[in-house]
Amino acid sequence: MWKNRNVWIILTGEFVAGLGLWLGIIGNLEFMQEKVPSDFVKALILAGGLLAGVAIGPLAGRLTDQGSKKKIMLISSIVRALSVLFMFVAIETGSVLWMVVFLVFLQGSAAFYFPALQAAIPLIVKERELLALNGVHMNVSTLSRVIGTAIAGILLTLISLRDVYALSLVAYLLLAVATWFLKIDETTVPSAKKVDAKSSGGFKDVFPIIKSIPVIFMTLVMTLIPLLFIGGFNLLVINISELQDSTAIKGWIYTAEGIAFMVGAFLIKRIGEKFSVFSILFTFSFLIGIAQLMLYFADIPAVSIAAFVLFGFSVGCFFPTAVTIFQTRMPKDYHGRFFSFRNMLDRIVFQVVLLVTGFFLDLIGLQLMVVLFGISSTLMTAAFLVYTRKHKLHIETDEIERISS
């Protein structure tokens, strides 16, 4: 795998783009803290961009299955870079509306890029290498987040917000350059004519496949539980910072969670060799709920950091496993539409959780909210466990060995 130039190009591009993304995210939080006092309004602003990704999801899925995945990744990378121009206007005018326009274009381009990337990965490595590559890819993404947030925090004290976004623009342009050098053999994908015929129904063609493969359905539902935490992640960090009256805790939380995520993603291949995928999904889903409950003591720095460490490690193990199941069980000629559908579903749930988080933070406060979310996560996990046991939704032994080998 490490001799494959495409792997290095994707990982390098992901790292550079991740730096740009998190420079922008920290910039967004800084801009909103200055302009928007309400957590619920902050959530509404962030949700505005997510709506664009949801609306464009079906089109992104069809085009990914019909056309060149490299071209889609390249064009979406360029659009992502151009979207930063709207943020420059927002800074100059002090207008939150222009920030919403920026988020719409940013999320719209992401709606094309990520399904194409997930569909391209199985085409550049062997199936037995997928779990390892997914883990490494998520590690690189997390490393860029840790470094990006740290750099952004430092840069905001040294340079203007506009210059921070300028660096984000450069990173997105470098992603486009890296994508240009990809060489993907798409001859293994069904012919364009065949895919076109299957694409006429859009997501309607994917639903019967999901329904006919219970493991995919189970895993798709299980991925909603981490989103209950991830959806309001940035708002949680802001409120913990205010609760502890500490700006530094933001950096500690992002760093601790990021490192824990990388450790989990690094160890998942070894964990997958000893435990079934079924056990991995449910164990770490339950631990995510425990991490949420721990934040009831968010006023204590050590406990709040420990909660994010537990969450980061759990998600680092959970997501590479889930993505590998999707890539190996879903037929390749449906990858574009499936990953686009999953991306759209994630965005809808993310948006709902974001709005609910902002609403509850204003209504009942951080500590009561995380108890409510933690109980919900553990009860959902228990309910799904009972359901899957009742319907015997286990992955066969030979599939576990194939995925983890």
C-alpha positions as CSV (number, residue, x, y, z in Angstrom):
1,M,0.0,0.0,0.0
2,W,2.8,2.4,0.9
3,K,4.3,2.0,-2.6
4,N,1.2,3.3,-4.2
5,R,1.6,6.9,-5.3
6,N,-2.2,7.5,-5.3
7,V,-2.3,6.7,-1.6
8,W,0.4,9.3,-0.9
9,I,-1.4,11.9,-3.0
10,I,-4.7,11.3,-1.3
11,L,-3.2,11.4,2.2
12,T,-1.1,14.5,1.4
13,G,-4.1,16.3,-0.1
14,E,-6.2,15.3,2.9
15,F,-3.6,16.7,5.3
16,V,-3.2,20.0,3.5
17,A,-6.9,20.5,2.9
18,G,-7.6,19.6,6.6
19,L,-5.2,22.4,7.7
20,G,-7.2,24.8,5.5
21,L,-10.5,23.5,6.7
22,W,-9.7,23.9,10.4
23,L,-8.1,27.3,9.9
24,G,-11.4,28.2,8.4
25,I,-13.5,26.6,11.2
26,I,-11.6,28.4,13.9
27,G,-12.0,31.6,11.9
28,N,-15.7,31.0,11.6
29,L,-16.0,30.5,15.4
30,E,-14.0,33.7,16.0
31,F,-16.1,35.7,13.5
32,M,-19.4,34.4,15.1
33,Q,-18.3,35.1,18.6
34,E,-17.8,38.7,17.6
35,K,-21.0,39.1,15.6
36,V,-23.5,36.6,17.0
37,P,-24.3,36.4,20.8
38,S,-26.9,33.5,20.7
39,D,-25.8,29.9,20.5
40,F,-29.0,29.0,18.7
41,V,-28.4,31.7,16.1
42,K,-24.8,30.4,15.7
43,A,-26.3,26.9,15.1
44,L,-28.8,28.4,12.5
45,I,-25.9,30.0,10.6
46,L,-23.9,26.8,10.5
47,A,-27.0,24.8,9.5
48,G,-27.5,27.1,6.5
49,G,-24.4,25.7,4.8
50,L,-25.4,22.2,5.6
51,L,-28.7,22.7,3.7
52,A,-26.8,23.2,0.5
53,G,-25.0,19.8,0.9
54,V,-28.3,18.1,1.6
55,A,-30.1,19.6,-1.4
56,I,-27.3,18.8,-3.8
57,G,-26.7,15.2,-2.5
58,P,-28.8,13.3,-5.1
59,L,-27.1,15.1,-8.0
60,A,-23.7,14.5,-6.5
61,G,-24.4,10.8,-6.2
62,R,-25.6,10.3,-9.8
63,L,-22.7,12.3,-11.2
64,T,-20.1,10.3,-9.1
65,D,-21.4,7.0,-10.5
66,Q,-21.7,8.3,-14.1
67,G,-18.5,10.3,-14.4
68,S,-14.9,10.4,-13.5
69,K,-14.3,10.5,-9.8
70,K,-11.0,12.3,-10.2
71,K,-12.7,15.1,-12.2
72,I,-15.4,15.5,-9.6
73,M,-12.8,15.7,-6.8
74,L,-10.8,18.2,-8.8
75,I,-13.7,20.5,-9.7
76,S,-15.1,20.4,-6.1
77,S,-11.7,21.3,-4.8
78,I,-11.5,24.4,-7.0
79,V,-15.0,25.4,-6.0
80,R,-14.0,25.0,-2.3
81,A,-11.1,27.3,-2.8
82,L,-13.2,29.9,-4.6
83,S,-15.8,29.9,-1.8
84,V,-13.2,31.5,0.6
85,L,-13.6,34.7,-1.5
86,F,-17.1,35.2,0.0
87,M,-15.6,35.0,3.5
88,F,-13.3,37.9,2.5
89,V,-16.4,39.9,1.7
90,A,-18.0,38.9,5.0
91,I,-14.9,40.2,6.9
92,E,-14.7,43.4,5.0
93,T,-18.5,44.2,5.4
94,G,-19.0,42.6,8.8
95,S,-22.0,40.8,7.3
96,V,-23.0,37.4,8.6
97,L,-25.1,36.9,5.4
98,W,-21.9,36.7,3.3
99,M,-20.6,34.1,5.8
100,V,-23.7,32.0,5.1
101,V,-23.0,32.3,1.3
102,F,-19.5,31.1,2.0
103,L,-20.8,28.1,4.0
104,V,-23.3,27.2,1.2
105,F,-20.6,27.0,-1.4
106,L,-18.1,25.3,0.9
107,Q,-20.7,22.6,1.9
108,G,-22.0,22.3,-1.6
109,S,-18.5,21.4,-2.9
110,A,-18.0,19.0,0.0
111,A,-21.2,17.2,-1.0
112,F,-19.5,16.3,-4.3
113,Y,-15.9,15.7,-3.0
114,F,-16.4,13.3,-0.2
115,P,-18.7,10.7,-1.9
116,A,-16.2,10.8,-4.9
117,L,-13.3,10.2,-2.5
118,Q,-15.0,7.3,-0.7
119,A,-15.9,5.8,-4.1
120,A,-12.3,6.3,-5.4
121,I,-10.5,4.7,-2.4
122,P,-11.5,1.1,-3.2
123,L,-10.2,1.7,-6.8
124,I,-6.7,2.5,-5.7
125,V,-5.9,-0.2,-3.1
126,K,-6.7,-3.9,-2.7
127,E,-9.7,-4.8,-0.7
128,R,-7.6,-6.3,2.1
129,E,-5.9,-2.9,2.5
130,L,-9.1,-0.9,2.9
131,L,-9.4,-1.0,6.7
132,A,-5.8,0.0,7.1
133,L,-6.1,2.9,4.6
134,N,-9.4,4.1,6.1
135,G,-7.7,4.2,9.5
136,V,-4.6,6.0,8.2
137,H,-6.8,8.4,6.2
138,M,-8.8,9.3,9.3
139,N,-5.6,9.7,11.2
140,V,-4.2,12.1,8.7
141,S,-7.5,14.0,8.8
142,T,-7.3,14.2,12.6
143,L,-3.6,15.2,12.6
144,S,-4.4,18.1,10.3
145,R,-7.3,19.1,12.7
146,V,-5.0,19.0,15.7
147,I,-2.3,21.0,14.0
148,G,-4.8,23.3,12.2
149,T,-6.6,24.3,15.4
150,A,-3.3,24.9,17.2
151,I,-1.9,27.0,14.3
152,A,-5.2,28.9,14.0
153,G,-5.2,29.7,17.7
154,I,-1.7,31.1,17.5
155,L,-2.2,32.9,14.2
156,L,-5.3,34.7,15.4
157,T,-3.1,36.4,18.0
158,L,-0.5,37.4,15.4
159,I,-2.3,38.1,12.1
160,S,-5.7,39.3,11.0
161,L,-8.7,37.0,10.5
162,R,-8.5,37.8,6.8
163,D,-5.0,36.5,6.6
164,V,-6.1,33.3,8.3
165,Y,-8.6,32.7,5.6
166,A,-6.0,33.5,3.0
167,L,-3.9,30.6,4.3
168,S,-7.1,28.5,4.1
169,L,-7.5,29.4,0.4
170,V,-3.9,28.4,-0.3
171,A,-4.5,25.0,1.3
172,Y,-7.5,24.3,-0.8
173,L,-5.6,25.3,-4.0
174,L,-2.9,22.8,-3.0
175,L,-5.6,20.1,-2.6
176,A,-6.7,20.8,-6.2
177,V,-3.1,20.5,-7.4
178,A,-2.6,17.2,-5.5
179,T,-5.8,15.8,-7.0
180,W,-4.6,16.7,-10.5
181,F,-1.8,14.1,-10.2
182,L,-4.1,11.2,-9.2
183,K,-4.2,8.3,-11.6
184,I,-7.3,6.2,-11.0
185,D,-8.2,3.1,-13.0
186,E,-11.9,3.3,-13.4
187,T,-12.1,0.5,-15.9
188,T,-13.2,-1.8,-13.1
189,V,-16.3,0.2,-12.7
190,P,-19.3,-0.7,-14.9
191,S,-19.5,1.0,-18.2
192,A,-20.9,4.5,-18.4
193,K,-23.9,3.3,-20.3
194,K,-24.7,0.7,-17.7
195,V,-24.3,3.1,-14.8
196,D,-26.4,5.7,-16.6
197,A,-29.3,3.3,-16.9
198,K,-29.1,2.5,-13.2
199,S,-28.7,6.2,-12.2
200,S,-32.1,7.3,-13.5
201,G,-33.7,6.5,-10.2
202,G,-31.1,8.3,-8.1
203,F,-31.3,7.3,-4.4
204,K,-34.3,5.1,-5.2
205,D,-31.9,2.5,-6.6
206,V,-29.9,2.5,-3.5
207,F,-32.6,1.9,-0.9
208,P,-33.4,-1.7,-2.1
209,I,-29.7,-2.5,-1.8
210,I,-29.5,-1.2,1.7
211,K,-32.6,-3.0,2.7
212,S,-31.4,-6.3,1.1
213,I,-28.1,-6.2,3.0
214,P,-28.9,-6.0,6.8
215,V,-25.3,-5.4,7.8
216,I,-25.2,-2.2,5.8
217,F,-28.6,-1.0,7.2
218,M,-27.4,-1.8,10.8
219,T,-24.1,0.1,10.3
220,L,-25.8,3.0,8.7
221,V,-28.2,3.4,11.6
222,M,-25.3,3.0,14.1
223,T,-23.3,5.9,12.6
224,L,-26.1,8.2,13.8
225,I,-25.1,7.8,17.4
226,P,-21.6,9.5,17.2
227,L,-23.3,12.4,15.3
228,L,-25.3,13.2,18.4
229,F,-21.9,14.2,19.9
230,I,-20.2,15.5,16.8
231,G,-23.1,17.7,15.6
232,G,-22.7,20.1,18.5
233,F,-19.0,19.6,19.0
234,N,-17.8,23.2,18.4
235,L,-20.7,24.7,20.5
236,L,-19.8,22.3,23.3
237,V,-16.2,23.4,23.2
238,I,-17.2,27.1,23.3
239,N,-19.5,26.5,26.3
240,I,-17.0,24.5,28.2
241,S,-14.5,27.3,27.7
242,E,-17.1,29.8,29.0
243,L,-18.0,27.5,31.9
244,Q,-14.4,27.2,33.0
245,D,-13.6,30.8,32.1
246,S,-10.6,29.5,30.2
247,T,-9.6,30.2,26.5
248,A,-6.8,27.6,26.8
249,I,-9.2,24.7,27.4
250,K,-10.3,24.9,23.8
251,G,-6.9,24.0,22.5
252,W,-6.5,21.3,25.1
253,I,-9.8,19.7,24.2
254,Y,-9.2,19.7,20.5
255,T,-5.7,18.4,20.9
256,A,-6.6,15.6,23.4
257,E,-9.6,14.5,21.4
258,G,-7.6,14.5,18.2
259,I,-4.7,12.5,19.6
260,A,-7.1,10.0,21.1
261,F,-8.8,9.6,17.7
262,M,-5.5,8.9,16.0
263,V,-4.6,6.3,18.6
264,G,-8.0,4.6,18.0
265,A,-7.7,4.7,14.2
266,F,-4.1,3.4,14.5
267,L,-5.1,0.4,16.7
268,I,-8.3,-0.5,15.0
269,K,-6.7,-3.0,12.6
270,R,-5.3,-4.9,15.6
271,I,-8.6,-4.7,17.5
272,G,-10.4,-5.9,14.3
273,E,-8.2,-9.0,14.3
274,K,-9.4,-10.0,17.8
275,F,-13.0,-8.8,17.9
276,S,-15.9,-9.0,15.5
277,V,-17.1,-5.9,13.7
278,F,-20.4,-6.3,15.5
279,S,-18.7,-6.1,18.9
280,I,-16.6,-3.1,17.8
281,L,-19.6,-1.0,16.7
282,F,-21.7,-1.6,19.8
283,T,-18.9,-1.3,22.3
284,F,-17.6,2.0,21.1
285,S,-21.1,3.3,20.5
286,F,-21.8,2.6,24.2
287,L,-18.6,4.4,25.2
288,I,-19.6,7.5,23.2
289,G,-22.7,7.7,25.4
290,I,-20.5,7.4,28.5
291,A,-18.3,10.2,27.3
292,Q,-21.4,12.4,26.9
293,L,-22.5,11.7,30.5
294,M,-19.0,12.5,31.8
295,L,-19.5,16.1,30.5
296,Y,-21.9,16.7,33.4
297,F,-18.7,17.5,35.2
298,A,-17.5,19.8,32.4
299,D,-16.6,22.5,35.0
300,I,-13.7,20.3,36.0
301,P,-10.9,20.6,33.4
302,A,-9.5,17.1,33.9
303,V,-12.9,15.4,33.5
304,S,-13.9,17.4,30.5
305,I,-10.6,16.5,28.7
306,A,-11.0,12.8,29.8
307,A,-14.5,12.8,28.3
308,F,-13.2,14.0,24.9
309,V,-10.3,11.5,25.1
310,L,-12.8,8.7,25.5
311,F,-14.9,10.0,22.7
312,G,-12.0,10.5,20.4
313,F,-10.7,7.0,20.9
314,S,-14.1,5.5,20.5
315,V,-14.8,7.4,17.2
316,G,-11.3,6.6,16.0
317,C,-12.2,2.9,16.2
318,F,-15.9,3.2,15.1
319,F,-15.7,5.1,11.9
320,P,-12.9,3.2,10.0
321,T,-14.8,0.0,10.8
322,A,-18.1,1.4,9.5
323,V,-16.6,2.8,6.3
324,T,-14.8,-0.5,5.5
325,I,-18.1,-2.3,5.8
326,F,-19.7,0.1,3.4
327,Q,-16.9,-0.1,0.9
328,T,-16.7,-3.9,0.9
329,R,-20.4,-4.8,1.2
330,M,-22.0,-2.2,-1.1
331,P,-21.6,-3.0,-4.9
332,K,-19.1,-0.7,-6.4
333,D,-21.4,0.6,-9.1
334,Y,-23.6,2.0,-6.4
335,H,-20.8,3.6,-4.4
336,G,-21.3,7.1,-5.6
337,R,-25.0,7.2,-4.8
338,F,-24.6,5.3,-1.6
339,F,-21.9,7.5,-0.2
340,S,-23.7,10.6,-1.4
341,F,-26.8,9.4,0.4
342,R,-24.8,8.7,3.5
343,N,-23.2,12.1,3.3
344,M,-26.7,13.7,2.9
345,L,-28.0,11.7,5.8
346,D,-25.1,12.7,8.0
347,R,-25.7,16.4,7.1
348,I,-29.4,16.2,7.9
349,V,-28.7,14.6,11.3
350,F,-25.8,17.0,11.9
351,Q,-28.0,19.9,11.1
352,V,-30.8,18.7,13.5
353,V,-28.3,18.0,16.3
354,L,-26.6,21.4,15.7
355,L,-29.9,23.2,16.1
356,V,-31.1,21.1,19.0
357,T,-27.7,21.6,20.7
358,G,-27.9,25.4,20.3
359,F,-31.5,25.4,21.5
360,F,-30.8,23.3,24.6
361,L,-27.7,25.3,25.5
362,D,-29.8,28.4,25.6
363,L,-32.7,26.7,27.4
364,I,-31.3,24.3,30.0
365,G,-27.5,24.8,29.8
366,L,-24.6,22.5,29.0
367,Q,-24.6,20.1,31.9
368,L,-28.3,19.1,31.8
369,M,-28.1,18.8,28.0
370,V,-25.2,16.3,28.0
371,V,-27.0,14.1,30.5
372,L,-30.0,14.1,28.2
373,F,-27.8,13.3,25.1
374,G,-25.8,10.7,27.0
375,I,-28.9,8.8,28.2
376,S,-30.3,9.0,24.6
377,S,-27.1,7.6,23.1
378,T,-26.9,4.6,25.6
379,L,-30.6,3.8,25.2
380,M,-30.4,4.0,21.4
381,T,-27.4,1.6,21.5
382,A,-29.2,-0.8,23.7
383,A,-32.3,-0.7,21.5
384,F,-30.2,-1.3,18.4
385,L,-28.4,-4.2,20.1
386,V,-31.7,-5.8,21.0
387,Y,-33.0,-5.3,17.5
388,T,-29.9,-6.8,15.8
389,R,-29.8,-9.8,18.3
390,K,-33.5,-10.4,17.6
391,H,-33.0,-10.3,13.8
392,K,-29.6,-12.1,14.0
393,L,-27.8,-9.3,12.1
394,H,-24.3,-10.6,12.5
395,I,-21.4,-10.4,10.0
396,E,-20.3,-13.8,9.1
397,T,-16.9,-15.0,10.3
398,D,-15.3,-15.1,6.8
399,E,-16.4,-11.5,6.3
400,I,-14.8,-10.4,9.5
401,E,-11.5,-12.1,8.6
402,R,-11.6,-10.6,5.1
403,I,-12.3,-7.1,6.4
404,S,-9.6,-7.2,9.1
405,S,-7.0,-9.1,7.2
